[in-house]
Each structure stands twice: as structure tokens, then as C-alpha cells.
């Protein structure tokens, strides 16, 4: 079974306090869903339309667990705390087998 991934590219941080509040709620929600943080930090290099801002990749055992974690009450509460903390591109993708 292919793994599932959350791939997040932040374009601009607008409210660091809200982002920190989101992180405090998102981390346990992601762990509860079986997610493993494999990338978090500023890009070392960006090309094309990319910018050297924060990038996050979270790995799940399956696409289904990635989707269900996103839809979970715990993660939805984290999104409320996130509010308008940043401009970001959030995607859920299936890995290759």
C-alpha cells in the first residue's frame, strides 16, 4: 500500500503567535493519526515560482490515514487556531509504491 503525505509550502508567515498555537494543537493531532514529520524548515533552495520559506512534509502509512487525520476533530481544531497565520499551499498526495 502506498503511503500518504501532507506537503505544505508556506508562502508568507503573517501571525507567528497563531502559527505557534496551531503547532501546539497540530502536532498531537498528527501523531494521533500516525503521521511522522519528515521535513520542517526553510527551503535550502527554491526555483521557478518557489520561495525560500518554510516547507513541511508529513508521512502517513496510507493515503486514507492522511485524509482521515486531516478531517479529524483534533486537526480541525488546530486549523481554527491557525486562522490566517500564514499563506500556504497545503496538499495531500499519495506516494509511489
Beta strands, then each sheet from edge to edge (+ up, - down):
strand 1: 4-13
strand 2: 36-42
strand 3: 54-60
strand 4: 86-94
sheet 1: 2+ 3- 1+ 4-
end
